[in-house]
Amino acid sequence: MSTSALHRPAATRFWELLATHEPPELGPGPRPGILAVPAIELRLADATRLLGLPEDDIELLTALALLYHDHHDDAHNRVQDRTDADGCLLHAILHRREPDHWNAAYWFRRVSGHPIYRALTPAATRVAQGAEASAVLRRLTLTGDIDPLALVQECRRVAETPCPRSEAYLRQVQHLEFSALVDHLVG
């Protein structure tokens, strides 16, 4: 690895290694262009070794990458016994994508006020293009910042009554949620 690669911010390096052509679906997927589990683990092992992160954070980053690449069972195995806020948050996102909206809401309630949603709100506002996305954003931010329970409701609404523009926007918000969690873990 080059010296310049070591100096790039860790979150940027994470996405250079693990980005996909399109953001994850709101549901389980799989979608084209995802990496296999061994490829994800190998890429992360090299990157996280250089960061000197605690094992718990490496485990969460690995679970996050697995979920981002639609490997729900593998991600679930890594977070199901975690009781810390970051583990519960990833567990909630996982259940929202299954979709198991009731279970997702349960896990989101356990991490009420997670700091990533403060960072997520301005980013979600910037990508809200058009009337439909703006309406979804208003419903997501009734309490100020993005409300993860409102995000669960919006994902459920789109699953029950498909709306391609709302779904596209929610997929962007979900990607931003993943990005905010990466920033939080490596920051």
ZAMARLUM-285539 format. One record per residue (C-alpha): residue number from 1; residue in three letters; x, y, z. Coordinates in pm, 1 decimal, padded with zeros to 6 digits. Layout:
% residues N
{tordren NUM | marnu ALA | u X | v Y | w Z}
...
This chain:
% residues 187
{tordren 1 | marnu MET | u 00000.0 | v 00000.0 | w 00000.0}
{tordren 2 | marnu SER | u 00138.3 | v 00340.8 | w -00090.5}
{tordren 3 | marnu THR | u 00221.6 | v 00605.2 | w 00166.2}
{tordren 4 | marnu SER | u -00047.3 | v 00834.7 | w 00025.0}
{tordren 5 | marnu ALA | u -00308.0 | v 00560.6 | w 00073.7}
{tordren 6 | marnu LEU | u -00220.7 | v 00550.3 | w 00442.3}
{tordren 7 | marnu HIS | u -00284.2 | v 00924.2 | w 00483.0}
{tordren 8 | marnu ARG | u -00629.6 | v 00933.0 | w 00326.2}
{tordren 9 | marnu PRO | u -00909.0 | v 00955.5 | w 00580.9}
{tordren 10 | marnu ALA | u -01012.3 | v 00611.2 | w 00698.8}
{tordren 11 | marnu ALA | u -01374.4 | v 00650.5 | w 00586.2}
{tordren 12 | marnu THR | u -01261.1 | v 00746.0 | w 00234.8}
{tordren 13 | marnu ARG | u -01037.8 | v 00439.3 | w 00225.3}
{tordren 14 | marnu PHE | u -01328.7 | v 00222.1 | w 00344.0}
{tordren 15 | marnu TRP | u -01547.6 | v 00334.3 | w 00052.6}
{tordren 16 | marnu GLU | u -01263.4 | v 00303.0 | w -00199.6}
{tordren 17 | marnu LEU | u -01238.5 | v -00062.7 | w -00101.1}
{tordren 18 | marnu LEU | u -01606.9 | v -00142.8 | w -00058.8}
{tordren 19 | marnu ALA | u -01826.3 | v 00090.5 | w -00266.3}
{tordren 20 | marnu THR | u -02083.2 | v -00056.8 | w -00502.7}
{tordren 21 | marnu HIS | u -02226.5 | v 00082.9 | w -00826.7}
{tordren 22 | marnu GLU | u -02560.3 | v 00149.0 | w -00663.0}
{tordren 23 | marnu PRO | u -02671.3 | v 00188.0 | w -00301.5}
{tordren 24 | marnu PRO | u -02826.0 | v -00107.7 | w -00119.7}
{tordren 25 | marnu GLU | u -03191.1 | v -00178.9 | w -00175.2}
{tordren 26 | marnu LEU | u -03432.1 | v -00105.0 | w 00106.6}
{tordren 27 | marnu GLY | u -03502.5 | v -00477.6 | w 00118.9}
{tordren 28 | marnu PRO | u -03260.4 | v -00766.5 | w 00140.5}
{tordren 29 | marnu GLY | u -03132.4 | v -00773.4 | w -00218.9}
{tordren 30 | marnu PRO | u -02908.7 | v -00913.3 | w -00349.1}
{tordren 31 | marnu ARG | u -02822.3 | v -00666.9 | w -00619.4}
{tordren 32 | marnu PRO | u -02557.7 | v -00693.1 | w -00891.3}
{tordren 33 | marnu GLY | u -02203.7 | v -00585.0 | w -00816.2}
{tordren 34 | marnu ILE | u -02170.4 | v -00694.8 | w -00455.2}
{tordren 35 | marnu LEU | u -01854.1 | v -00854.0 | w -00321.3}
{tordren 36 | marnu ALA | u -01836.7 | v -01205.4 | w -00179.7}
{tordren 37 | marnu VAL | u -01784.1 | v -01245.1 | w 00196.0}
{tordren 38 | marnu PRO | u -01416.8 | v -01356.0 | w 00169.6}
{tordren 39 | marnu ALA | u -01333.9 | v -01055.4 | w -00051.3}
{tordren 40 | marnu ILE | u -01492.4 | v -00816.8 | w 00198.2}
{tordren 41 | marnu GLU | u -01309.9 | v -00971.8 | w 00492.5}
{tordren 42 | marnu LEU | u -00975.5 | v -00963.9 | w 00309.4}
{tordren 43 | marnu ARG | u -01011.7 | v -00601.0 | w 00200.8}
{tordren 44 | marnu LEU | u -01112.7 | v -00490.8 | w 00549.2}
{tordren 45 | marnu ALA | u -00839.4 | v -00689.3 | w 00722.9}
{tordren 46 | marnu ASP | u -00572.3 | v -00500.9 | w 00529.7}
{tordren 47 | marnu ALA | u -00732.4 | v -00158.9 | w 00579.7}
{tordren 48 | marnu THR | u -00825.3 | v -00191.1 | w 00947.1}
{tordren 49 | marnu ARG | u -00487.3 | v -00333.8 | w 01046.9}
{tordren 50 | marnu LEU | u -00328.0 | v -00005.3 | w 00942.8}
{tordren 51 | marnu LEU | u -00581.4 | v 00201.8 | w 01137.8}
{tordren 52 | marnu GLY | u -00512.9 | v 00038.7 | w 01471.4}
{tordren 53 | marnu LEU | u -00884.6 | v 00021.0 | w 01554.8}
{tordren 54 | marnu PRO | u -01011.1 | v -00180.2 | w 01852.1}
{tordren 55 | marnu GLU | u -01134.0 | v -00530.6 | w 01767.0}
{tordren 56 | marnu ASP | u -01495.4 | v -00434.0 | w 01848.1}
{tordren 57 | marnu ASP | u -01487.5 | v -00153.0 | w 01590.9}
{tordren 58 | marnu ILE | u -01327.2 | v -00380.4 | w 01330.8}
{tordren 59 | marnu GLU | u -01601.2 | v -00635.6 | w 01393.5}
{tordren 60 | marnu LEU | u -01869.6 | v -00367.0 | w 01348.6}
{tordren 61 | marnu LEU | u -01707.6 | v -00231.9 | w 01030.0}
{tordren 62 | marnu THR | u -01696.1 | v -00585.0 | w 00893.4}
{tordren 63 | marnu ALA | u -02063.5 | v -00643.0 | w 00980.4}
{tordren 64 | marnu LEU | u -02151.5 | v -00308.2 | w 00823.0}
{tordren 65 | marnu ALA | u -01964.6 | v -00396.3 | w 00502.6}
{tordren 66 | marnu LEU | u -02129.9 | v -00738.1 | w 00491.5}
{tordren 67 | marnu LEU | u -02474.1 | v -00582.3 | w 00528.0}
{tordren 68 | marnu TYR | u -02392.1 | v -00314.9 | w 00270.0}
{tordren 69 | marnu HIS | u -02309.3 | v -00600.0 | w 00031.1}
{tordren 70 | marnu ASP | u -02635.0 | v -00783.2 | w 00109.3}
{tordren 71 | marnu HIS | u -02485.7 | v -01060.1 | w 00327.7}
{tordren 72 | marnu HIS | u -02753.4 | v -01037.7 | w 00597.5}
{tordren 73 | marnu ASP | u -02688.9 | v -01365.8 | w 00776.8}
{tordren 74 | marnu ASP | u -02315.2 | v -01304.7 | w 00805.6}
{tordren 75 | marnu ALA | u -02374.5 | v -00949.7 | w 00930.6}
{tordren 76 | marnu HIS | u -02639.6 | v -01068.1 | w 01176.0}
{tordren 77 | marnu ASN | u -02404.2 | v -01329.8 | w 01320.7}
{tordren 78 | marnu ARG | u -02159.7 | v -01051.1 | w 01406.4}
{tordren 79 | marnu VAL | u -02407.5 | v -00813.1 | w 01574.5}
{tordren 80 | marnu GLN | u -02682.5 | v -01026.4 | w 01726.6}
{tordren 81 | marnu ASP | u -02521.9 | v -01047.7 | w 02071.3}
{tordren 82 | marnu ARG | u -02400.7 | v -00687.4 | w 02088.9}
{tordren 83 | marnu THR | u -02564.0 | v -00457.9 | w 02340.6}
{tordren 84 | marnu ASP | u -02361.2 | v -00139.9 | w 02277.3}
{tordren 85 | marnu ALA | u -02525.1 | v 00150.3 | w 02090.1}
{tordren 86 | marnu ASP | u -02330.9 | v 00100.8 | w 01766.2}
{tordren 87 | marnu GLY | u -02400.3 | v -00272.9 | w 01755.3}
{tordren 88 | marnu CYS | u -02769.7 | v -00217.6 | w 01829.4}
{tordren 89 | marnu LEU | u -02785.6 | v 00047.0 | w 01556.9}
{tordren 90 | marnu LEU | u -02638.6 | v -00184.3 | w 01295.2}
{tordren 91 | marnu HIS | u -02872.2 | v -00459.2 | w 01417.5}
{tordren 92 | marnu ALA | u -03166.3 | v -00220.3 | w 01365.6}
{tordren 93 | marnu ILE | u -03057.2 | v -00129.8 | w 01011.6}
{tordren 94 | marnu LEU | u -03018.7 | v -00499.2 | w 00932.9}
{tordren 95 | marnu HIS | u -03373.5 | v -00577.6 | w 01045.4}
{tordren 96 | marnu ARG | u -03511.2 | v -00279.2 | w 00855.2}
{tordren 97 | marnu ARG | u -03358.5 | v -00420.9 | w 00537.4}
{tordren 98 | marnu GLU | u -03488.9 | v -00777.2 | w 00592.5}
{tordren 99 | marnu PRO | u -03765.9 | v -00629.5 | w 00606.2}
{tordren 100 | marnu ASP | u -03869.4 | v -00691.3 | w 00964.2}
{tordren 101 | marnu HIS | u -03996.7 | v -00343.8 | w 01048.5}
{tordren 102 | marnu TRP | u -04128.0 | v -00429.4 | w 01394.6}
{tordren 103 | marnu ASN | u -03792.0 | v -00576.6 | w 01500.6}
{tordren 104 | marnu ALA | u -03605.4 | v -00283.7 | w 01343.4}
{tordren 105 | marnu ALA | u -03814.8 | v -00039.4 | w 01545.5}
{tordren 106 | marnu TYR | u -03737.4 | v -00236.4 | w 01862.6}
{tordren 107 | marnu TRP | u -03361.3 | v -00206.3 | w 01802.3}
{tordren 108 | marnu PHE | u -03381.6 | v 00160.4 | w 01700.1}
{tordren 109 | marnu ARG | u -03562.1 | v 00236.8 | w 02027.8}
{tordren 110 | marnu ARG | u -03262.5 | v 00088.9 | w 02211.4}
{tordren 111 | marnu VAL | u -03032.4 | v 00347.4 | w 02050.7}
{tordren 112 | marnu SER | u -03252.8 | v 00653.2 | w 02063.0}
{tordren 113 | marnu GLY | u -03054.0 | v 00967.4 | w 01987.7}
{tordren 114 | marnu HIS | u -02756.8 | v 00800.8 | w 01816.6}
{tordren 115 | marnu PRO | u -02522.9 | v 01080.5 | w 01700.4}
{tordren 116 | marnu ILE | u -02504.6 | v 00968.9 | w 01337.9}
{tordren 117 | marnu TYR | u -02854.3 | v 01108.3 | w 01275.2}
{tordren 118 | marnu ARG | u -02737.6 | v 01463.9 | w 01349.3}
{tordren 119 | marnu ALA | u -02472.4 | v 01424.9 | w 01077.4}
{tordren 120 | marnu LEU | u -02715.2 | v 01247.4 | w 00844.9}
{tordren 121 | marnu THR | u -02978.3 | v 01523.0 | w 00842.9}
{tordren 122 | marnu PRO | u -02785.0 | v 01788.3 | w 00643.2}
{tordren 123 | marnu ALA | u -02662.5 | v 01525.8 | w 00395.3}
{tordren 124 | marnu ALA | u -03015.8 | v 01390.5 | w 00344.3}
{tordren 125 | marnu THR | u -03138.7 | v 01746.5 | w 00294.1}
{tordren 126 | marnu ARG | u -02876.0 | v 01809.8 | w 00024.0}
{tordren 127 | marnu VAL | u -02981.3 | v 01504.4 | w -00180.5}
{tordren 128 | marnu ALA | u -03358.3 | v 01564.7 | w -00152.2}
{tordren 129 | marnu GLN | u -03436.7 | v 01658.8 | w -00512.1}
{tordren 130 | marnu GLY | u -03797.6 | v 01699.9 | w -00621.5}
{tordren 131 | marnu ALA | u -04133.2 | v 01715.6 | w -00452.5}
{tordren 132 | marnu GLU | u -04154.2 | v 01347.3 | w -00355.4}
{tordren 133 | marnu ALA | u -03809.2 | v 01340.5 | w -00191.0}
{tordren 134 | marnu SER | u -03884.9 | v 01668.2 | w -00012.2}
{tordren 135 | marnu ALA | u -04209.7 | v 01523.3 | w 00122.3}
{tordren 136 | marnu VAL | u -04027.3 | v 01214.0 | w 00248.5}
{tordren 137 | marnu LEU | u -03760.3 | v 01434.5 | w 00408.6}
{tordren 138 | marnu ARG | u -04028.6 | v 01634.7 | w 00590.5}
{tordren 139 | marnu ARG | u -04175.4 | v 01313.2 | w 00733.0}
{tordren 140 | marnu LEU | u -03828.2 | v 01193.3 | w 00836.3}
{tordren 141 | marnu THR | u -03743.0 | v 01517.4 | w 01016.3}
{tordren 142 | marnu LEU | u -04062.9 | v 01603.5 | w 01202.2}
{tordren 143 | marnu THR | u -03869.6 | v 01592.1 | w 01528.8}
{tordren 144 | marnu GLY | u -03570.6 | v 01789.1 | w 01394.5}
{tordren 145 | marnu ASP | u -03300.7 | v 01545.9 | w 01286.3}
{tordren 146 | marnu ILE | u -03366.2 | v 01233.1 | w 01083.7}
{tordren 147 | marnu ASP | u -03576.4 | v 01006.7 | w 01303.5}
{tordren 148 | marnu PRO | u -03471.8 | v 00643.0 | w 01250.4}
{tordren 149 | marnu LEU | u -03820.8 | v 00523.6 | w 01350.8}
{tordren 150 | marnu ALA | u -03970.1 | v 00749.7 | w 01082.2}
{tordren 151 | marnu LEU | u -03718.8 | v 00599.6 | w 00839.4}
{tordren 152 | marnu VAL | u -03850.2 | v 00253.2 | w 00926.7}
{tordren 153 | marnu GLN | u -04205.6 | v 00377.4 | w 00862.2}
{tordren 154 | marnu GLU | u -04109.1 | v 00527.5 | w 00525.9}
{tordren 155 | marnu CYS | u -03937.4 | v 00205.3 | w 00419.3}
{tordren 156 | marnu ARG | u -04247.6 | v 00010.6 | w 00519.1}
{tordren 157 | marnu ARG | u -04470.9 | v 00257.3 | w 00332.2}
{tordren 158 | marnu VAL | u -04266.7 | v 00215.8 | w 00012.4}
{tordren 159 | marnu ALA | u -04265.2 | v -00164.4 | w 00051.3}
{tordren 160 | marnu GLU | u -04645.9 | v -00167.0 | w 00083.0}
{tordren 161 | marnu THR | u -04715.7 | v 00095.9 | w -00185.3}
{tordren 162 | marnu PRO | u -04425.4 | v 00117.6 | w -00429.7}
{tordren 163 | marnu CYS | u -04318.2 | v 00467.0 | w -00527.5}
{tordren 164 | marnu PRO | u -03997.3 | v 00465.5 | w -00734.7}
{tordren 165 | marnu ARG | u -03897.1 | v 00826.0 | w -00653.4}
{tordren 166 | marnu SER | u -03946.1 | v 00778.5 | w -00279.3}
{tordren 167 | marnu GLU | u -03759.7 | v 00449.1 | w -00291.9}
{tordren 168 | marnu ALA | u -03467.0 | v 00603.5 | w -00481.8}
{tordren 169 | marnu TYR | u -03442.6 | v 00882.9 | w -00226.4}
{tordren 170 | marnu LEU | u -03468.1 | v 00643.6 | w 00069.3}
{tordren 171 | marnu ARG | u -03189.8 | v 00431.8 | w -00080.3}
{tordren 172 | marnu GLN | u -02972.4 | v 00744.7 | w -00090.9}
{tordren 173 | marnu VAL | u -03059.3 | v 00822.9 | w 00269.9}
{tordren 174 | marnu GLN | u -02978.4 | v 00465.0 | w 00368.2}
{tordren 175 | marnu HIS | u -02639.5 | v 00492.0 | w 00195.2}
{tordren 176 | marnu LEU | u -02576.5 | v 00816.8 | w 00384.2}
{tordren 177 | marnu GLU | u -02674.1 | v 00636.4 | w 00705.5}
{tordren 178 | marnu PHE | u -02412.1 | v 00368.7 | w 00632.6}
{tordren 179 | marnu SER | u -02157.5 | v 00642.4 | w 00555.6}
{tordren 180 | marnu ALA | u -02233.5 | v 00828.1 | w 00878.2}
{tordren 181 | marnu LEU | u -02187.1 | v 00507.6 | w 01074.9}
{tordren 182 | marnu VAL | u -01852.6 | v 00440.2 | w 00904.3}
{tordren 183 | marnu ASP | u -01740.8 | v 00796.1 | w 00987.0}
{tordren 184 | marnu HIS | u -01854.1 | v 00745.7 | w 01346.9}
{tordren 185 | marnu LEU | u -01665.2 | v 00415.7 | w 01383.7}
{tordren 186 | marnu VAL | u -01336.7 | v 00526.3 | w 01228.9}
{tordren 187 | marnu GLY | u -01351.1 | v 00890.5 | w 01341.1}
